[in-house]
Amino acid sequence: MAFEVERNQIETILGMAALVALTDHDTIEAPDQLRGSEETREIPFSLEWSVPYEDAIFHLGVHNLPASRAHAIVADLAAYTQSPSGTRLTDLLSMLDDDPDVLIVFNHPLWNLCWLDQQRCEQVRTRFLRSTVQFLHAFELNATRSRAENNGVIELAGQWRRLLISGGDRHGCEPSGAVNLTRAESFCEFVHEVRVEQRSHVLFMPQYDEPLGLRTTATVLDVIREYPDYAPGSRRWDDRVFHPDQYTDKDQPVSAYWKTPPRFIERIFSVMRLMEKASVRRAVRRVCRPQCELNLPWDLAYEPVYEVVASTAPMQEGF
C-alpha cells in the first residue's frame, strides 16, 4: 500500500513513470517482501541506517544494495549500530561507496535526534562530516521537516559541497511532499545521475505548502483511524501500536492491556478528529501559514551543480 501511494502520486499527478525506494529503520524486510511480487520486483534494497556517533545518532539512507549481498551488508550495519566504532564506521561507508550502484544520503542532517545542547550537536555533526563526508553522496531535503530546517540543510550542503536530494519521511497515508525528477529508467541509472553526473532535480509537491502542524495532525489521524478492510488484528489503532511486555520480553499490541481504550484517550482523539472537517482545516490553514519560504539555491559558486524546482501546482483539498 505504501508503494502504491508513492507510485500513484508520480504516475497520476505528474504523468511520469515511477521509481520508488521504501526504507525502514535498520531493516530491508519491506523491499525483501515486495521483490517477491512481479509488480514490485525491481524495487531497490534500501534502508535508513541508524548511526551512533559520540553521543549523537545520525540517519543515513542507504539505497540500492546489491541483491546477492544485501542481507549480509545489513547485518554488518546492524552490528555497528549495536556496538559503534569510529574506524569501523569509515570501513563500512568505504565498502558501500566502492559499489558504484549504491547511493548514500545524509537524511535530515540538522535534526537533533538526541536532544543535545545545540552547540554540542553542531560540534558532533561537524566531526561526523569531517570523517564521513567523502562517502556521502547527497544531503536530504526532508518533506516533513520545516522550511527553516531545510533552509539550513541547503546552507550545510553548500558548505560541504554536496548535492541535495528529496526525502519523504512520511509515516501516514500522505504521499511524499518531495520527489526527484530524473530521466533515468532504472534505479542504477538514477544513482549514476547523482553520483557521476552530479545532478539532482528536487520537486516539492503541493502538500509541502501546507502548514507542517496541519500535516503532522493529518498523519496522527491516519494512525488513529479505523480501517475495517484491513486484516484482523490491524484494523484499530490499538492493534497497530505496540508496547514491550515485561513478562514475555516481546512487544504486545496495547489492545492486549484493555477491552476498550481508556475514555480519556478517546476524548483526546475526538478533539483531534475535528481536524477532518474541511471548515476546521481552512481556519487552521489561515492561522498557521508558513513563516518563511524555502531559499532555493539557483546560483551556486561551487561545483557540483544541482537544481531545485518548486511546484506551482494548485493546492489540493483534504488529506
N, C-alpha and C positions, 0 to 999 in steps of 0.2 A: 504493500500500500504506500509506503514512503517513496519507493522508486516511482510508482505511478504518479504520485503528486508532483514530483520534480519533473518527470518526463512530460507530463501533460501541460505544465506551465510553458515549457520551452516549445513544444510542438503546437499547442493551441494558440497561445498568446503571441509568440514570436514567429511561428510558422517555420521553425528550423528543426533539423534533426538533433536529437538529444544525446549527449554523453553524460552519464550520471555516475558519480562516485559517492557512495554512502560510507560514513565512518561511525564507529562506536568507540568508546574509550577502551583502548588496550585489548581489543579483540577483533578478529576478522570473521566472526561467526555469521554476521549478516551477509556479506558478499559470498562467503562459502556456501550458504544455503541458496542464495539467488543464482549462483552459477550452475545449480542443478536444473534450472529451468531453461528451456530453449530461448524464451523471450529475453532473459537477462543473463545469458551465459557469458557475455562479453564484459560484464561489469568488473572493474578492477578490484584486486585485493588491496583494500585501503583501511587505515585505522587512525585514530587520534591517540598518539603515544604520550603518556604522562611521564615527564622527565624531571625527577627531583634534582635540584642543583642548589648546593648550600642549604639555606633554609627557605627556598622558594620552590615552586613547581611550575614548569612551563609545558605547554602542549604543542606538539609537532604533528602536523598532518603528514602522514607517510602514505603515498599513493602509488598504486600500480606495481606492487611487489611481484616478483616472478612466481608463477603458479607452482613450479616444482619445488621452491624453497620457502614459500610464504609462511607456512606453519612453523618451520624451524627458525626463521627470522623473528617472527612474533614471539616465540619462546625466549630468544636471546634478548629482545627488547623488554619483555616482562621481567626477566632476571635482573636487568639493570634497574628497573623501577623498584623492585623489591630490595635491591642491595646496590645503591648507586656508587659509582667510582668515576672520578674525573677522566682518567686515562681510558677507561672502558667506554665512556661516552663518545670520545672522539674516534675510537676504533670502530664503534658501531655506525656512527654517522659516515665515516670514511667508507665503510663497507657498502652502505646504502648508496652513497654518492657515486661509487665506482660503477654502479649499474646505470647506464645512460637512459633507461626507460623508467627509472624511479624518480618521483617528484617529492621533495621535502619542503614543507611550508611551515613557517613560524605562525601558528594560529594565535589570534587575539593577543599580540605581543605585549600590549600595555595593560592587560587585565591582571590586577594584583590578586591572584587566587588565594594566597596565604595571608592576606590582610596584614602585610608587613608595613612598617613605617615607610612612607613614600620615598624618602631619601634612601633608605636601606634597600627598598625594592629596585630603585633605579641603579644603584651600585651593583647589585647582584645581576640584574639584567645586562648591564654593560660587560661585566666579566664573562657572563654566559655567551654573549655575542662575540666577544673577542676570541673565545676558544672554539666557537662553532660556526660563525657566520659563513666561513668558506664552504660549508656543506649545505647551507640553507639557500634554496633557490628562489624563494619569494616570501613576502610578508602578507598576511591575510587582512583584507578589508572585510570585517565581520558584519553581516547584515542584521545581527541582533545586538550590536553594541552602539553606543550613542555616536552622533556626529562629532562631538568634541573628541571622543576617544579615537575615532577613525581619522580625524584630522591629525592627531598625534602620531598615529601609525604612518600616515603619509610623510610626515616630517622625519620619523625614525627611519623609514625606508630610504629617504633621501640621504640621511647621514651615513647609512651603511651600504648605499648603492645597491639596493635590491629592488626587484620588481614587486608590484602589488598584484594580488590575485583575489578572486572572490571567495567568500565562505559564507554558507548559510547559517550554520549552527542552530538550526531550528529544532524544537522539541515538541511541537504540536502539529497541527494539520495545515498550517500556512506554508506554502512553498517558499523556497529561499528568496530573500529580498535582494540578493546579488548573484549574478551569474557571469561567467566568462563567455565572450563571443570568440569563435575560432573558425578557421577554415579546415581544421583537422577533421579527418574521417575516422580516427581511432584515438584511443587514449594515449597510445605511444606517440602518435604524431603530435598530440597536444603537448605532451611532456617535452618533445623536441622543440616545439614552438616557444615554450617558456625558457628552457634551459639553453638552447643553442641560438635560436633566432632572437632571444631576449625581447619577446613581445607578449603583452598581456592586455586584452581589452575587457574592462570590467563594466558591466551594465547593471545599474541599480533599478530594480523593478518598482512599480507604483507603491507597493506596500511599505517600502523603506521610507516613504514620505509621511506615513502615519506616525503620530507620536509614539515613542518607544513604550511608554507606560500602557498605552492602549493595546499595543501589540502583545506586550507581556501578559496583560489581563486576558487577551484572547487565547493565549497559549494555556493559561491556567484553566480557562473554561473548556478547552479541548480535553484537558486532563480529567476534569471532574464530570464531564458529560457522560451520560449513559449511552452505550452502543448496543442496542438489542440484537443486531445482526452479527455481533462478534461471537466467538466460541464461548461456551460456558466457562466461567472462571475468569473472564476478562471483560465482562460487559459493564460492570460498575467500577468506579474509581478505586474503591477499597479492595477490589480483587487485583488491581494493577499496581498498587503501592505496597511495598514490602518493608518488613522490619526484622532485624536479626532476632532470632529466638534464643533465649538464654539457656534453654534445656537441650535443644536439638542441634545447636550450632549451625542452623540453616536459616535462610531468610524465609519468612512466612508472610503471606498477604495479611494486611491489617484486618481484613474481614474475618480472619480466624479468631480475633480477640473480642468480637461483639456480634450480636444478631443483626442489629442495625446501627449505623453510625451515631455517635452521640449527638444530642439535639443541638448543642451549641455549634458544632461543626456544620450541620445542615443550615443553621441560621446564617452563618457566615457565607456559605455557598449561595443561599437565596439572595443575599445582597449582591454578591458578585454577578449572579445571573441577570441582574438588571442591565448589565452591560451588553446583553444580547439584543436589547431593544435599540432599533436604529435611532430613535429620537435621543436616547441617552448617549449613544456614541457620538452623535453630531454635537451635542452640548460639550462633551468632554474634549472632542477634537478642537473646538473653538478655543477652549481654555488652555489646552496643552500643545499648542503649535511648537515645533522645534525652535529652540532658542538660537541656533547657529546653523549656517549652511556648511556643506562639505566643501573644503578647499581643494578643488580639483587641480592637479598639477599639470597644466597644459604645457608650460615651458620649463624645461629642466636643463640645468647647466652641467649635467654629467651623463655618462652612459652607464647602464643601458637605458634605452628609451622605452617607455610604455605609455599607454593611453588609458584614460579613464573616461567613460562615457556615461552621462546622466540621462535617465529616461525622461521623455516628455509625454509619456502615455497618460491618459486621464486616470484619475483616482477611481478605484473600484469600491463599490458599496459592499458592506458586510464583511464577515470573517471567512 
